[in-house]
Amino acid sequence: MSSPAPADGGHGDIAGRLAAPLLAASIDDGDIVVSAKDRYWVPSDEKEILARQDCAAGTPPLLYRTFRVKGFLINLYRLLTLIRVMVVILFFIWRMEHRFSDSMWLWWISVVGDLWFGVTWLLNQVTKLKPRKCAPMLSMLREQFDSSDGISDLPILDVFINTVDPVDEPMLYTMNSILSILATDYPAEKYATYFSDDGGSLVHYEGLLETTKFAALWVPFCRKHCIEPRAPESYFERNVQPYTGNVPGDFIDDHRRIRAEYDEFKACLDGLSSVIEERSKARNSANTKGRHVNATWMTDGTQWQGTWIEPAKGHKKGHHPAILQVMLNQPSNDPQLGKPASSDHPLDFSAVDVRLPTLVYIAREKRPGYDHQKKAGAMNVQLRVSALLSNAPFIINFDGDHYINNSQAFRAAMCFMLDPRDGDDTAFVQFPQRFDDVDPGDRYCNHNRMFFDATLLGLNGLQGPSFVGTGCMFRRVALYGADPPKWRPDDAKAKVLQRPNVFGKSTAFINSMPAAANQERSIASPATLQETSATAELADVMTCAYEDGTEWGNDVGWVYNIATEDVVTGFRLHRNGWRSTYYAMEPDAFRGTAPINLTERLYQILRWSGGSLEMFFSRFCPLLAGRRLRPMQRIAYINMTTYPVSTFFLVMYDLFPVLWLVHGQFYIQRPFQTFALFVAVIIATVELIGMVEIRWAGLTLLDWIRNEQFYIIGTTGVYPMALLHILLRSLGLKGVSFKLTAKKLTGGARERLADLYDVQWVPLLVPTVVVIAVNVAAIGAAAGKAIAGRWSAAQVAGASTGLVFNVWMLLLLYPFALGIMGRWSKRPYILFALLAAAVAAVASVYAALAGSVLYFHS
């Protein structure tokens, strides 16, 4: 039911009774359960509540609410930020007045570094001073768009899912994602799924065929029993499965039968590669007509046009024709009930709508000599193909390893897109990335909660969050480069420059653009592939040469030639004046798999950091954006694209302890005691700010610690490689090759989280290993000098103050040290024993040499 109406019209009563409604707990037709982490949030505007009372007068109802942090907490947050800014300013004034150091050139480096850290921290902090949460009103959406006869007026939606390799991205994950999409709680006739197989593999094609067969059982089962989540692998793996359906008497038997069917389905997927290979070998051996070829054969006896098992000209990765096949046709607009239970059909679906949404397989053309632009290129092909088939005004994209964890996710995003206040100006709705296979302690900060649950909430109070790659709903015309309504001079519904040199030469595609802006369009009317004209148009927009001389990958579609094409694409939309929204559902909207191997995680960070610097030094630099990009949003993007530069100064700080090995006492800043006091206060204030931040963001202390640790790990080992990449690119060279993240299939014979203990030694690990060694050696050297030199208590106290930095760095690099230990990291005490032994060994060497080397007595 909806939230209770106030007893009278007084504003105070409304605010009191609705102070903590529909935040990110469970939302079911308006029934709100508030989670403990949302206790610091209150409605941002009472007018939103009052506006609901005007619905009876014909005013469109509000479809989402916004919330702000309670005054006392956000004001404390801002006050601590101001205090730290003042302390930092006083610190720099003091340093400039006391230019005393044991090495002035290092002093100047440290001053410039401290200035950089202070400025970048401030740029990051000012964008989080006005955080906002948004919460959809699902009950109002149903009331406005769903009718009692089962007919829905919701807009149509296109779903994009992308995959490349069935090995690096195991097919079981991908097909589970497809099943969760087909079973989501959105009218079946209102959305179409476009599966992009960028490797052109017959394994994916036939896997999709098997998935459609199993979906005929799985989707009605989910609808009948209100199953969550609707990816079978995740559903069956969960120990607790609370029942929320309406027919508990049938559930146990249905569950048992579906589980058996799913086990058969998985076995079929596992054996597909062998079946295809054996079939192809048999047909190739029996082929006596004409020249013998090692072709790959489909079940109907025709040759597969995509990638062959034995690579051949025109049939290998990077060289094959385009393939498009509608796997599931457009369903009827009226609900279609299933069959009652029988000997041939053991499940009773007589009261369940058994329709399945449209499903289309796409493998775009690949040719040697063309840069196919990886994922961004594949998604732009999906954008054009879907325009000629369903042409939905809204699009949502997924990676192949992500599935729908909350079946209300599509409806929740629609609340923001269709809201009467600023829905028309919203280009995309971004959901956070959540993962299933991360270790309980999140050793490598895979969840990245400080970014998703703090930084993006701050951006929600500005122009909106950045696009982060997957789980994002877009407005189609925004991707085409159209201006938002408030920036259109003639207030046209969809003003798109329809010039062939911008969008290509497909007349059918260009003619589809005005209709793509009509979000009230309630019925999808896809073209039929049997029509010659439709087939020719579809083939044309899938060719490699279609984008030649156009604005695709530049001002149209997803952006090319930058590793972080997601962030750049979102920036381009914000630069055009569009806004965006961030929303974190509970249960999570989408979940996926994460790289829990240290090396894979570092390669992922390398791709992000290198792409961020590429963006800053490209024409998409935030400094070059026009007036439509709001000032604070510009600051956020500047900070988002320059953060890897911090590595230059931080690595210098990390290596300063080397001076302990060759000098007695060495101080970059004198008087050291005052310097240490300033540094302690500055660090204390930032820690206090962090504690307040995790309060309003609903995070834990461990989330904050992991964020700090992996910032240092990335800065010491990964960001230097990102800087090298930009340097090489500026010299006209190729730069660093960014490795795509491989997804490993867990379960089966391997132990759970086995990848966490795998060690892959690559050059990317070396800088951080050196930093650890330097800090361990510095601690040992100081201990040896103290023993051999018979230091006084004052000398020991002075040295201990400096060594706090070394110990602090080792604590921050602790997850990295565990990672390179491999399986030994299951016993962390071994790491501490090794560090203690290393410190003792260095101290012993210094003490032994002290009697023969006069220098150490000084």
C-alpha positions in Angstrom: 0.0 0.0 0.0 1.0 3.6 -0.4 2.4 5.7 2.4 -0.4 7.0 4.8 -1.8 10.4 4.0 -1.6 13.1 6.7 -4.5 13.7 9.0 -4.5 17.3 8.0 -2.9 19.7 5.6 -0.2 20.9 7.9 3.4 20.6 6.7 4.7 19.6 10.1 2.5 16.5 10.3 3.6 15.5 6.8 7.3 15.9 7.6 6.9 14.0 10.8 5.0 11.0 9.4 7.0 10.7 6.2 10.5 11.5 7.5 12.0 8.1 6.7 10.0 6.3 3.9 11.1 4.5 0.8 14.8 4.4 1.0 17.0 1.6 -0.2 15.5 -1.4 1.7 12.8 -3.5 0.2 10.2 -1.8 -2.0 7.1 -3.7 -3.0 4.1 -1.8 -4.4 4.8 1.1 -2.1 5.4 -0.9 1.2 8.6 0.5 2.6 11.0 -1.1 5.0 13.8 1.3 6.0 17.2 -0.1 6.6 19.5 0.9 9.4 22.0 2.6 7.1 19.4 5.1 6.0 18.6 6.5 9.4 20.6 9.6 8.6 18.5 10.6 5.6 15.4 12.7 5.5 13.2 14.1 2.6 14.9 16.9 0.8 11.8 18.8 0.0 8.3 18.7 1.6 6.8 20.0 -1.7 7.5 16.6 -3.2 5.1 15.1 -0.6 2.5 17.8 -1.0 2.6 17.4 -4.8 1.2 13.9 -4.4 -2.0 15.4 -3.2 -2.5 17.2 -6.5 -2.7 14.0 -8.6 -6.5 13.9 -8.4 -6.6 17.3 -10.1 -4.8 15.9 -13.1 -1.2 16.6 -12.2 1.1 13.8 -13.2 2.2 11.9 -10.0 5.8 12.1 -8.8 7.6 8.8 -9.6 10.5 9.2 -7.2 11.5 11.0 -4.1 14.9 12.6 -3.1 16.5 12.6 0.3 19.3 14.6 1.9 21.6 13.8 4.9 20.3 15.1 8.2 21.5 18.6 9.0 23.7 17.9 12.0 25.7 15.2 10.2 26.2 17.0 6.9 27.0 20.2 8.7 29.6 18.4 10.8 31.0 17.0 7.6 31.3 20.4 6.0 32.7 21.9 9.1 35.5 19.3 9.3 36.2 19.9 5.6 36.6 23.6 6.3 38.8 23.0 9.3 41.1 20.8 7.2 41.3 23.4 4.4 42.3 26.0 7.0 45.0 23.7 8.5 46.4 22.9 5.1 46.6 26.6 4.3 48.4 27.3 7.6 50.7 24.4 6.9 51.8 25.8 3.5 52.3 29.2 5.0 54.5 27.7 7.7 56.5 25.7 5.2 57.2 28.7 3.0 58.4 30.6 6.1 60.7 27.7 7.2 62.7 26.6 4.2 65.0 24.5 6.2 65.9 21.0 5.0 68.7 18.5 4.8 68.1 18.6 1.0 66.4 21.5 -0.6 65.6 19.9 -3.9 63.7 17.2 -2.0 62.1 19.9 0.0 60.7 21.6 -3.1 59.4 18.2 -4.4 57.6 17.6 -1.2 56.1 21.1 -1.2 54.8 20.7 -4.7 53.5 17.2 -3.8 51.7 18.4 -0.7 50.1 21.2 -2.8 49.0 18.6 -5.4 47.5 16.3 -2.7 45.8 19.3 -1.0 44.2 20.5 -4.3 43.1 17.1 -5.5 41.6 16.3 -2.1 39.7 19.5 -2.2 38.4 18.9 -5.7 37.2 15.5 -4.6 35.7 16.7 -1.4 33.7 19.7 -2.6 31.7 17.4 -4.9 30.4 15.4 -1.9 29.1 18.3 0.2 25.6 17.9 -1.0 24.8 14.2 -1.3 21.4 13.1 -2.5 19.6 9.8 -2.5 16.8 9.0 -4.9 14.0 6.4 -4.3 11.5 5.3 -6.9 7.8 5.2 -6.2 7.0 1.8 -7.8 3.4 1.8 -6.6 2.8 5.1 -8.4 4.4 3.7 -11.6 2.1 0.7 -11.5 -0.9 2.9 -10.8 -0.2 5.2 -13.7 1.0 2.6 -16.3 -0.5 -0.8 -15.5 -4.1 -1.7 -15.9 -6.2 -4.4 -14.2 -6.6 -6.3 -17.4 -2.9 -7.1 -17.7 -2.3 -4.5 -20.4 0.6 -2.1 -19.7 1.4 1.4 -21.0 5.0 1.3 -20.0 7.5 2.4 -22.6 9.3 -0.2 -24.6 12.9 -1.1 -23.7 15.9 -2.6 -25.5 18.3 -4.6 -23.5 21.9 -5.0 -24.7 24.2 -7.7 -23.5 27.8 -8.2 -24.7 30.2 -11.0 -24.7 33.4 -12.0 -26.6 35.0 -15.2 -25.6 33.2 -18.3 -24.0 36.5 -19.1 -22.2 37.4 -15.8 -20.6 33.7 -15.1 -20.0 32.3 -18.6 -19.2 29.0 -19.3 -21.0 27.2 -20.4 -17.9 27.5 -16.8 -16.6 26.3 -15.4 -19.9 23.3 -17.6 -20.3 22.3 -17.0 -16.7 22.3 -13.3 -17.4 20.0 -14.0 -20.5 17.6 -16.0 -18.3 17.4 -13.3 -15.7 16.6 -10.7 -18.3 13.9 -12.9 -19.9 12.3 -13.5 -16.5 12.4 -9.9 -15.2 9.3 -8.2 -14.0 8.5 -6.1 -17.1 5.8 -6.7 -19.6 7.1 -9.4 -22.1 5.8 -7.5 -25.1 7.5 -4.3 -24.0 11.2 -5.2 -24.2 13.6 -6.9 -26.5 17.1 -8.4 -25.7 20.0 -8.1 -28.2 22.8 -10.5 -27.5 26.1 -9.4 -29.1 28.5 -12.2 -29.6 31.6 -10.3 -30.7 33.6 -13.5 -31.3 31.0 -14.9 -33.7 31.1 -18.3 -32.0 28.7 -21.2 -32.8 29.0 -22.2 -29.1 27.3 -19.0 -28.1 24.7 -19.3 -30.8 23.7 -22.9 -29.9 24.0 -22.1 -26.2 21.4 -19.4 -26.8 19.2 -21.9 -28.5 19.4 -24.2 -25.5 18.7 -21.2 -23.2 15.5 -20.3 -25.0 14.3 -23.9 -24.5 15.0 -23.8 -20.8 13.5 -20.3 -20.5 10.2 -21.7 -21.5 10.2 -23.5 -18.1 12.3 -21.1 -16.0 10.4 -17.8 -16.8 6.9 -19.1 -16.0 8.3 -20.8 -12.9 9.8 -17.4 -11.7 6.5 -15.6 -12.4 4.4 -18.3 -10.7 6.5 -18.4 -7.5 7.9 -14.8 -7.5 11.4 -16.1 -7.5 14.3 -13.8 -6.6 17.0 -13.7 -8.0 15.9 -14.9 -11.5 19.3 -16.2 -12.5 19.1 -19.9 -11.8 22.7 -20.4 -10.9 22.5 -17.7 -8.2 19.1 -18.8 -7.0 19.9 -22.4 -6.5 23.3 -21.6 -4.8 21.6 -19.6 -2.0 20.9 -21.5 1.2 18.0 -19.4 2.3 15.2 -19.0 -0.3 12.2 -17.4 1.4 9.0 -18.1 -0.4 6.9 -15.0 -1.5 4.7 -16.6 -4.2 1.0 -17.4 -4.0 1.0 -21.2 -4.5 3.1 -22.7 -1.8 1.5 -26.1 -2.3 3.1 -26.5 -5.7 6.4 -25.0 -4.9 8.4 -28.0 -3.5 7.5 -30.2 -6.5 8.0 -27.4 -9.0 11.4 -26.5 -7.5 12.6 -30.1 -7.6 11.6 -30.5 -11.3 13.1 -27.2 -12.3 16.3 -28.0 -10.5 16.6 -31.3 -12.4 15.9 -29.5 -15.7 18.6 -26.9 -14.9 21.2 -29.5 -14.2 20.5 -31.0 -17.6 20.7 -27.6 -19.1 24.1 -27.0 -17.5 25.4 -30.4 -18.7 24.2 -29.5 -22.2 26.1 -26.2 -22.1 29.3 -27.9 -20.8 29.2 -30.4 -23.7 28.4 -28.0 -26.5 32.0 -27.4 -27.6 32.7 -31.1 -27.9 29.4 -31.8 -29.6 30.0 -29.1 -32.2 33.6 -30.2 -32.8 32.6 -33.9 -33.2 29.7 -32.9 -35.5 31.9 -30.7 -37.6 34.7 -33.4 -37.9 32.1 -36.0 -39.0 30.6 -33.7 -41.7 33.9 -32.6 -42.9 35.1 -36.2 -43.3 31.9 -37.1 -45.1 32.0 -34.1 -47.4 33.0 -35.5 -50.8 31.7 -32.7 -52.9 34.2 -30.2 -54.1 37.1 -28.9 -52.2 37.4 -30.2 -48.6 37.2 -27.5 -45.9 37.4 -27.7 -42.2 34.1 -25.9 -41.7 32.0 -25.7 -38.5 28.5 -27.1 -39.0 25.2 -26.2 -37.5 22.6 -28.7 -36.5 20.5 -28.1 -39.6 23.4 -29.1 -41.9 24.5 -25.6 -43.0 27.9 -24.1 -42.5 28.3 -21.6 -39.7 29.2 -18.2 -41.1 31.0 -17.0 -38.0 34.2 -18.2 -36.4 35.2 -21.8 -37.3 36.8 -24.3 -35.0 39.7 -24.5 -37.4 40.3 -20.9 -38.4 40.0 -20.3 -42.1 39.9 -17.2 -44.3 36.6 -15.4 -43.7 35.8 -17.6 -40.7 38.2 -16.7 -37.8 38.4 -14.2 -35.1 38.6 -10.7 -36.6 37.4 -11.9 -40.0 33.9 -13.2 -40.6 30.6 -11.9 -42.0 27.7 -10.4 -40.0 25.1 -12.8 -38.5 21.7 -11.8 -37.2 19.0 -14.2 -36.0 15.8 -13.6 -34.1 15.8 -16.4 -31.5 12.5 -15.5 -29.9 9.9 -13.5 -31.9 7.9 -10.6 -30.7 5.1 -11.9 -28.4 1.5 -10.9 -28.6 0.2 -8.0 -26.6 -2.3 -10.0 -24.6 -1.3 -12.4 -21.8 -1.0 -16.0 -22.8 -1.7 -18.6 -20.1 0.2 -21.9 -20.1 -0.9 -25.5 -19.9 -2.1 -27.4 -16.9 0.0 -30.2 -15.5 0.1 -33.4 -17.6 2.3 -36.3 -18.3 4.0 -34.4 -21.1 4.1 -31.1 -19.1 4.6 -31.8 -15.4 4.4 -28.2 -14.3 1.1 -26.4 -13.9 1.3 -23.0 -15.7 -2.4 -22.7 -16.3 -2.6 -19.4 -14.3 0.8 -18.1 -15.5 1.6 -15.8 -18.5 4.1 -17.9 -20.4 5.1 -15.3 -23.1 8.8 -14.8 -23.6 10.2 -11.4 -24.7 12.0 -10.9 -28.0 15.6 -12.2 -28.2 18.0 -11.4 -31.0 21.5 -12.8 -31.7 24.0 -10.5 -33.3 27.6 -11.1 -34.5 28.8 -8.0 -36.4 31.0 -8.2 -39.4 34.8 -8.4 -38.8 37.5 -7.7 -41.4 41.3 -7.5 -41.2 42.5 -3.9 -41.4 39.6 -2.4 -39.5 39.7 -1.2 -35.9 36.6 -2.8 -34.5 36.7 -0.7 -31.3 36.0 -3.6 -28.9 32.9 -3.3 -26.7 32.0 0.3 -27.8 31.9 -0.8 -31.4 29.7 -3.8 -30.6 27.3 -1.6 -28.7 27.0 0.9 -31.5 26.1 -1.9 -33.9 23.4 -3.0 -31.4 22.2 0.6 -31.3 21.6 0.6 -35.0 20.2 -2.9 -35.3 17.8 -2.4 -32.5 16.6 0.9 -34.1 15.6 -1.0 -37.2 13.8 -3.8 -35.2 12.2 -2.5 -31.9 13.5 1.1 -31.7 12.8 1.5 -28.0 13.2 5.0 -26.6 15.2 3.5 -23.7 18.2 1.1 -23.6 19.9 -0.8 -20.7 23.2 -2.5 -21.1 24.9 -5.4 -19.4 28.2 -7.2 -19.4 28.0 -10.9 -20.1 28.8 -11.8 -16.5 26.1 -9.6 -14.9 22.6 -10.8 -14.1 19.4 -9.2 -12.8 19.3 -9.7 -9.1 16.2 -7.7 -8.4 13.3 -8.1 -10.9 12.0 -4.6 -10.2 15.2 -2.9 -11.5 13.8 -2.0 -15.0 10.7 -0.4 -13.4 12.8 1.4 -10.8 14.9 3.0 -13.6 11.7 4.0 -15.5 10.5 6.0 -12.4 13.4 8.4 -12.9 13.1 8.5 -16.7 9.4 9.2 -16.7 9.1 11.5 -13.7 7.3 14.7 -14.7 9.8 17.1 -13.1 13.1 16.3 -14.8 12.7 12.9 -16.4 12.9 14.3 -19.9 16.3 15.8 -19.1 17.7 12.5 -17.7 20.0 10.8 -20.1 20.8 7.7 -18.0 20.2 6.0 -14.7 23.3 4.3 -13.2 23.1 1.4 -10.8 26.1 0.3 -8.7 28.2 -2.7 -9.6 27.9 -5.5 -7.0 29.5 -9.0 -7.1 28.9 -12.5 -5.8 32.3 -14.1 -5.8 34.3 -11.5 -3.7 35.9 -12.8 -0.5 34.1 -11.8 2.8 36.9 -9.3 3.6 36.9 -7.9 0.1 40.8 -8.0 0.1 41.2 -6.2 -3.2 38.4 -3.6 -2.8 36.3 -5.2 -5.6 33.1 -3.7 -4.3 34.6 -0.2 -4.4 31.9 1.0 -2.0 33.5 4.3 -1.2 33.0 5.3 -4.9 29.6 3.8 -5.5 28.0 4.6 -2.1 29.7 7.9 -1.3 31.2 9.6 -4.4 28.2 8.8 -6.6 25.7 10.0 -4.0 27.6 13.3 -4.0 27.4 13.5 -7.8 23.6 12.8 -7.4 23.4 16.2 -5.8 25.1 17.8 -8.9 24.4 17.0 -12.5 24.5 13.2 -11.8 26.9 10.2 -11.6 29.3 9.2 -14.3 28.5 6.1 -16.5 30.5 3.2 -15.2 30.1 0.5 -17.9 27.3 -1.8 -17.0 23.8 -1.8 -15.4 22.9 1.6 -16.9 19.6 2.6 -18.6 20.0 5.2 -21.4 17.6 7.5 -23.3 18.2 6.5 -27.0 18.1 10.0 -28.4 20.7 11.2 -25.9 23.1 8.6 -27.4 22.3 10.0 -30.9 23.6 13.4 -29.8 20.3 15.2 -29.3 20.1 18.1 -26.9 18.0 17.8 -23.7 14.6 19.6 -23.9 15.7 22.6 -21.8 18.5 23.3 -24.3 16.5 22.8 -27.5 15.7 26.3 -28.8 12.4 25.2 -30.5 11.4 22.8 -27.7 11.1 20.0 -30.2 10.4 16.5 -29.1 13.5 15.1 -30.6 15.7 17.4 -32.7 18.5 15.3 -34.2 20.7 16.4 -37.0 19.8 13.9 -39.7 22.8 14.3 -42.0 24.2 11.2 -43.7 27.7 12.2 -42.9 26.8 12.1 -39.2 24.8 8.9 -38.8 25.7 6.9 -42.0 23.8 6.3 -45.2 21.0 4.0 -43.9 17.7 5.8 -44.7 15.7 3.4 -42.6 17.9 4.1 -39.6 17.7 7.9 -40.0 14.0 7.7 -40.4 13.7 5.8 -37.2 15.1 8.6 -35.1 12.0 10.7 -34.5 10.0 7.7 -33.3 12.8 6.8 -30.9 12.0 10.0 -28.9 8.4 9.0 -28.4 8.5 7.4 -25.0 4.7 7.2 -24.9 4.9 4.6 -27.8 3.2 1.6 -26.1 3.6 -1.1 -28.6 6.7 -2.3 -30.3 6.4 -3.0 -34.0 9.6 -4.7 -35.2 10.4 -5.2 -38.8 10.3 -8.8 -40.1 13.6 -10.2 -41.2 11.8 -11.9 -44.1 11.4 -8.6 -45.8 14.1 -8.1 -48.4 14.4 -4.4 -47.7 14.7 -5.0 -43.9 17.3 -7.7 -44.4 19.4 -5.4 -46.6 19.2 -2.5 -44.2 20.2 -4.7 -41.2 23.1 -6.2 -43.1 24.2 -2.7 -44.1 24.3 -1.2 -40.5 26.3 -4.2 -39.3 29.2 -3.9 -41.8 32.7 -2.6 -40.8 32.6 0.1 -43.4 29.3 1.6 -42.3 30.8 4.0 -39.8 33.5 5.3 -42.2 33.2 9.1 -42.5 30.5 9.4 -39.8 30.4 10.6 -36.3 29.9 7.2 -34.8 32.2 6.7 -31.8 32.7 10.5 -31.6 29.5 12.5 -31.1 27.1 9.6 -31.7 26.8 6.4 -29.7 29.5 5.1 -27.4 32.9 6.8 -27.7 35.9 5.2 -29.4 39.7 5.1 -28.9 39.7 5.6 -25.2 40.1 2.7 -22.7 37.4 4.1 -20.4 34.7 4.6 -23.1 32.0 4.4 -20.5 33.2 7.5 -18.5 33.8 9.4 -21.7 30.4 8.6 -23.1 28.7 9.7 -19.9 30.8 12.9 -19.9 29.8 13.7 -23.5 26.1 13.5 -22.4 26.7 15.7 -19.4 28.6 18.1 -21.6 25.6 18.4 -23.9 23.4 19.4 -20.9 21.9 16.1 -19.9 21.6 15.0 -16.3 21.8 11.5 -14.8 20.7 9.7 -11.7 22.3 7.1 -9.4 20.2 4.6 -7.5 21.2 1.7 -5.3 18.4 -0.8 -4.7 18.1 -3.4 -2.0 18.3 -6.2 -2.9 20.9 -5.1 -5.4 19.6 -4.5 -8.9 22.4 -6.4 -10.7 25.2 -8.6 -9.6 28.2 -10.1 -11.5 31.6 -11.6 -11.1 34.8 -9.8 -10.1 38.5 -10.3 -10.7 39.5 -11.6 -7.3 43.0 -12.5 -8.5 45.5 -9.7 -7.6 47.0 -9.5 -11.0 43.7 -9.3 -12.8 42.5 -6.6 -10.4 45.6 -4.5 -11.0 45.2 -4.8 -14.8 41.6 -3.6 -14.3 42.8 -0.6 -12.4 45.5 0.0 -15.0 42.9 0.2 -17.7 40.8 2.6 -15.7 43.6 4.9 -14.7 45.2 4.9 -18.2 41.8 5.6 -19.8 41.2 8.5 -17.3 44.5 10.2 -18.3 43.7 9.6 -22.0 40.4 11.4 -21.5 42.0 14.4 -19.8 44.5 14.8 -22.7 41.8 14.4 -25.4 39.2 16.6 -26.8 36.9 15.3 -24.0 39.0 17.1 -21.4 36.6 18.6 -18.7 38.5 21.9 -19.0 37.3 22.3 -22.6 33.6 21.6 -22.0 31.1 24.3 -22.7 28.7 26.1 -20.3 26.2 23.3 -20.2 28.5 21.3 -17.9 27.8 22.6 -14.4 30.8 24.0 -12.5 30.8 21.4 -9.8 30.3 18.6 -12.3 33.3 19.9 -14.2 35.4 19.7 -11.0 34.3 16.2 -10.4 35.4 15.2 -13.9 38.7 17.0 -13.6 39.4 15.0 -10.4 38.2 11.8 -12.1 40.7 12.2 -14.9 43.8 13.5 -13.2 44.0 11.3 -10.1 46.8 9.0 -11.5 49.2 12.0 -11.5 49.4 11.6 -7.7 51.7 8.6 -8.2 54.7 10.8 -9.0 54.7 12.4 -5.6 53.5 9.4 -3.5 56.2 7.1 -4.9 58.8 9.8 -4.0 57.5 9.7 -0.5 57.5 5.9 -0.4 61.2 5.9 -1.5 62.4 8.6 0.9 63.1 6.0 3.6 66.1 4.9 1.4 67.8 7.9 2.9 67.8 6.1 6.2 70.2 3.6 4.7 72.9 6.1 3.8 72.5 8.8 6.4 72.3 9.1 10.1 69.3 11.4 10.7 67.7 13.0 7.6 64.7 15.4 7.6 63.1 16.9 4.6 61.6 19.6 6.7 63.1 21.3 9.8 62.1 21.9 12.6 60.8 18.3 12.3 58.7 18.4 15.4 56.4 21.2 14.2 56.3 19.5 10.7 55.2 16.2 12.3 52.6 18.0 14.3 51.1 19.6 11.2 51.1 16.3 9.4 49.4 14.5 12.3 46.6 17.1 12.5 46.1 17.0 8.7 45.9 13.2 8.7 43.6 13.2 11.8 41.1 15.6 10.2 40.9 13.6 7.0 40.3 10.4 9.1 37.6 12.2 11.0 36.0 13.3 7.7 36.2 9.7 6.5 34.4 8.5 9.6 31.6 10.9 9.1 31.4 10.0 5.4 30.9 6.3 6.1 28.1 7.2 8.5 25.9 9.1 6.0 26.9 6.7 3.2 25.9 3.6 5.2 29.3 2.0 4.9 31.5 0.1 7.3 35.0 0.8 8.7 36.3 -2.1 6.6 35.0 -0.5 3.4 36.9 2.7 4.2 40.1 0.8 5.1 40.0 -1.2 1.9 39.5 2.0 -0.1 42.6 3.6 1.5 44.7 0.4 1.1 43.9 0.0 -2.6 44.4 3.6 -3.3 48.0 3.2 -2.1 48.5 -0.1 -3.9 47.2 1.5 -7.2 49.3 4.6 -6.7 52.6 2.7 -6.0 52.3 0.0 -8.7 49.7 0.8 -11.3 49.5 4.5 -11.8 53.2 4.8 -12.8 52.3 2.5 -15.8 49.4 4.8 -16.6 51.7 7.8 -16.7 54.1 5.8 -18.9 51.2 5.1 -21.3 50.3 8.8 -21.7 54.0 9.6 -22.2 54.3 7.1 -25.0 51.1 8.2 -26.6 52.2 11.9 -26.5 55.4 10.8 -28.4 53.2 9.2 -31.1 53.9 5.6 -29.9 51.3 2.9 -29.3 51.4 3.1 -25.5 50.6 0.4 -23.0 48.3 -2.5 -24.0 45.3 -2.7 -21.7 44.4 -6.3 -20.9 40.7 -7.1 -20.7 39.7 -8.6 -17.4 39.2 -12.4 -17.6 36.3 -13.9 -15.6 37.0 -17.3 -14.1 34.3 -19.9 -13.5 34.2 -20.7 -9.8 32.7 -23.8 -8.3 33.1 -27.4 -9.6 36.3 -29.1 -8.6 38.1 -25.9 -7.6 37.7 -24.7 -4.0 35.7 -21.6 -3.5 37.8 -18.4 -3.9 40.6 -20.4 -5.4 41.6 -17.5 -7.7 42.3 -15.4 -4.6 45.4 -17.4 -3.9 46.7 -17.6 -7.5 49.9 -15.7 -8.1 50.7 -14.4 -11.6 54.0 -12.7 -11.6 54.0 -9.7 -14.0 56.1 -6.5 -14.2 53.1 -4.6 -12.7 53.9 -6.1 -9.3 57.5 -5.0 -9.1 57.2 -1.3 -8.1 55.0 -2.2 -5.0 57.4 -5.0 -4.0 60.2 -2.4 -4.1 58.2 0.0 -1.9 57.6 -2.8 0.6 61.2 -3.7 0.7 62.4 -0.1 1.1 60.1 0.5 4.1 61.0 -2.8 5.8 64.7 -2.0 5.3 64.2 1.5 6.7 62.7 0.2 9.9 65.5 -2.4 10.2 68.1 0.3 9.6 66.7 2.6 12.2 66.6 -0.2 14.8 70.2 -1.2 14.0 71.4 2.4 14.3 69.6 2.7 17.6 71.3 -0.4 19.0 74.8 0.3 17.7 74.8 4.0 18.3 73.3 3.7 21.8 70.7 6.3 21.0 69.2 8.4 23.8 65.5 8.4 24.6 65.2 11.7 22.7 66.9 10.2 19.6 64.7 7.1 19.7 61.6 9.3 20.0 62.6 11.4 17.1 63.3 8.4 14.9 60.1 6.7 15.9 58.1 9.7 14.7 59.6 9.3 11.3 59.1 5.5 11.3 55.4 5.8 11.9 55.2 6.6 8.2 57.0 3.4 7.3 54.7 1.3 9.4 51.7 3.0 8.1 52.7 2.3 4.5 53.2 -1.4 5.3 49.7 -1.6 6.8 48.2 0.0 3.7 50.1 -2.4 1.5 49.0 -5.4 3.6 46.5 -6.8 1.0 49.2 -6.6 -1.7 51.7 -8.5 0.5 49.1 -11.2 1.1 48.3 -11.4 -2.6 51.9 -12.2 -3.6 52.1 -14.9 -0.9 49.7 -17.1 -2.8 48.3 -19.9 -0.8 50.5 -19.0 2.2 48.2 -16.0 2.7 45.6 -18.3 4.2 47.8 -17.9 7.3 48.4 -14.2 7.7 50.6 -14.7 10.8 53.3 -16.0 8.3 53.4 -12.6 6.7 54.0 -10.9 10.1 56.7 -13.4 10.9 58.4 -12.8 7.6 58.3 -9.0 8.1 59.6 -9.3 11.6 62.5 -11.6 10.5 63.4 -9.1 7.7 63.5 -6.2 10.0 65.6 -8.2 12.5 68.0 -9.3 9.7 68.6 -5.7 8.5 69.0 -4.5 12.1 71.5 -7.2 12.8 73.6 -6.3 9.7 73.7 -2.6 10.8 74.6 -3.5 14.3 77.4 -5.9 13.1 78.9 -3.4 10.8 78.6 -0.5 13.2 81.9 -1.3 14.9 83.9 -1.3 11.6 82.3 1.6 9.7 82.9 4.9 11.3 80.1 6.6 9.5 77.4 4.8 11.6 78.7 6.3 14.8 78.1 9.9 13.6 
